[in-house]
Amino acid sequence: MAGAAPRRGFEPARPSGGDRVRPAVTPGETVDAFMAAINARDLDAATTLLGDRCECDNVPMGKVHGRVDIHQRLVPMMERCSELGWIAHRQTAAGPVVINERLDRFRWPDGWVEMPRVGVVEVHDGRITLWRDDFDFATHRNQLPAPSGEGT
């Protein structure tokens, strides 16, 4: 139907979306979909929810900018872990800002590493434009196995 108005409640998919359409969602639903894709280990689906110039600030480890670079930063985590789970204990949203309190769990070859985190995410036009996670690096480091040759 040439000239027909788009269906209400749908918007065209952006980056690499071709002719697909996706339902319009709230910022909280976008964050939920992102976490569900991560938990399903579907990095491609997760990163399609990021804006082209998304800023990922993994405090205290540093920032990465852009969907492609964020995807590349997440690949080693996915490859290293046999299982993972990002569990949101609390989540709230006000306008484009979503804040969640999570426990991120990673099963590494030597066992589980569990990281309490607070995430602040901004969503604009259905895409995550800021993803900031804050955690205590010592909690992370203290759960890692000793490098080969140490502690023996």
ZIGIGI-V933011 format. One record per residue. N is the residue number from 1. RES is the residue in one small letter. D_FIRST is the distance of its C-alpha to the first C-alpha in Angstrom with 2 decimals. Layout:
# ZIGIGI-V933011
n:N res:RES d_first:D_FIRST
n:N res:RES d_first:D_FIRST
This chain:
# ZIGIGI-V933011
n:1 res:m d_first:0.00
n:2 res:a d_first:3.76
n:3 res:g d_first:6.29
n:4 res:a d_first:5.60
n:5 res:a d_first:9.08
n:6 res:p d_first:10.33
n:7 res:r d_first:11.90
n:8 res:r d_first:15.41
n:9 res:g d_first:18.15
n:10 res:f d_first:16.42
n:11 res:e d_first:16.74
n:12 res:p d_first:16.13
n:13 res:a d_first:19.17
n:14 res:r d_first:21.43
n:15 res:p d_first:24.16
n:16 res:s d_first:23.66
n:17 res:g d_first:20.66
n:18 res:g d_first:18.32
n:19 res:d d_first:14.80
n:20 res:r d_first:16.36
n:21 res:v d_first:15.98
n:22 res:r d_first:19.09
n:23 res:p d_first:20.07
n:24 res:a d_first:21.58
n:25 res:v d_first:25.29
n:26 res:t d_first:28.57
n:27 res:p d_first:30.99
n:28 res:g d_first:33.24
n:29 res:e d_first:30.59
n:30 res:t d_first:29.86
n:31 res:v d_first:33.62
n:32 res:d d_first:33.86
n:33 res:a d_first:31.18
n:34 res:f d_first:33.05
n:35 res:m d_first:36.34
n:36 res:a d_first:34.98
n:37 res:a d_first:33.78
n:38 res:i d_first:37.22
n:39 res:n d_first:38.97
n:40 res:a d_first:37.02
n:41 res:r d_first:38.17
n:42 res:d d_first:34.61
n:43 res:l d_first:35.16
n:44 res:d d_first:31.91
n:45 res:a d_first:29.89
n:46 res:a d_first:32.29
n:47 res:t d_first:32.08
n:48 res:t d_first:28.28
n:49 res:l d_first:28.83
n:50 res:l d_first:31.06
n:51 res:g d_first:30.18
n:52 res:d d_first:30.90
n:53 res:r d_first:34.13
n:54 res:c d_first:35.07
n:55 res:e d_first:38.80
n:56 res:c d_first:40.55
n:57 res:d d_first:44.06
n:58 res:n d_first:46.07
n:59 res:v d_first:49.11
n:60 res:p d_first:51.83
n:61 res:m d_first:50.64
n:62 res:g d_first:48.61
n:63 res:k d_first:45.16
n:64 res:v d_first:42.45
n:65 res:h d_first:39.50
n:66 res:g d_first:36.08
n:67 res:r d_first:33.97
n:68 res:v d_first:35.48
n:69 res:d d_first:39.05
n:70 res:i d_first:38.64
n:71 res:h d_first:37.32
n:72 res:q d_first:40.38
n:73 res:r d_first:42.69
n:74 res:l d_first:41.52
n:75 res:v d_first:41.86
n:76 res:p d_first:45.68
n:77 res:m d_first:45.55
n:78 res:m d_first:43.25
n:79 res:e d_first:45.46
n:80 res:r d_first:48.70
n:81 res:c d_first:47.83
n:82 res:s d_first:47.78
n:83 res:e d_first:46.30
n:84 res:l d_first:45.05
n:85 res:g d_first:43.92
n:86 res:w d_first:42.87
n:87 res:i d_first:43.77
n:88 res:a d_first:42.85
n:89 res:h d_first:45.62
n:90 res:r d_first:44.30
n:91 res:q d_first:41.15
n:92 res:t d_first:40.24
n:93 res:a d_first:37.60
n:94 res:a d_first:37.65
n:95 res:g d_first:34.62
n:96 res:p d_first:33.64
n:97 res:v d_first:37.03
n:98 res:v d_first:37.69
n:99 res:i d_first:41.30
n:100 res:n d_first:42.46
n:101 res:e d_first:45.84
n:102 res:r d_first:45.70
n:103 res:l d_first:47.87
n:104 res:d d_first:46.65
n:105 res:r d_first:48.36
n:106 res:f d_first:48.77
n:107 res:r d_first:50.66
n:108 res:w d_first:52.46
n:109 res:p d_first:54.88
n:110 res:d d_first:57.76
n:111 res:g d_first:56.14
n:112 res:w d_first:53.88
n:113 res:v d_first:53.45
n:114 res:e d_first:52.23
n:115 res:m d_first:51.12
n:116 res:p d_first:50.77
n:117 res:r d_first:48.21
n:118 res:v d_first:46.61
n:119 res:g d_first:43.13
n:120 res:v d_first:41.45
n:121 res:v d_first:37.78
n:122 res:e d_first:35.46
n:123 res:v d_first:31.71
n:124 res:h d_first:29.37
n:125 res:d d_first:25.57
n:126 res:g d_first:25.81
n:127 res:r d_first:28.23
n:128 res:i d_first:32.01
n:129 res:t d_first:33.66
n:130 res:l d_first:37.25
n:131 res:w d_first:38.91
n:132 res:r d_first:42.61
n:133 res:d d_first:44.87
n:134 res:d d_first:48.51
n:135 res:f d_first:51.19
n:136 res:d d_first:54.90
n:137 res:f d_first:55.47
n:138 res:a d_first:58.93
n:139 res:t d_first:57.43
n:140 res:h d_first:55.28
n:141 res:r d_first:58.14
n:142 res:n d_first:60.65
n:143 res:q d_first:58.59
n:144 res:l d_first:58.35
n:145 res:p d_first:60.86
n:146 res:a d_first:63.72
n:147 res:p d_first:63.28
n:148 res:s d_first:65.16
n:149 res:g d_first:68.87
n:150 res:e d_first:68.94
n:151 res:g d_first:70.50
n:152 res:t d_first:72.46
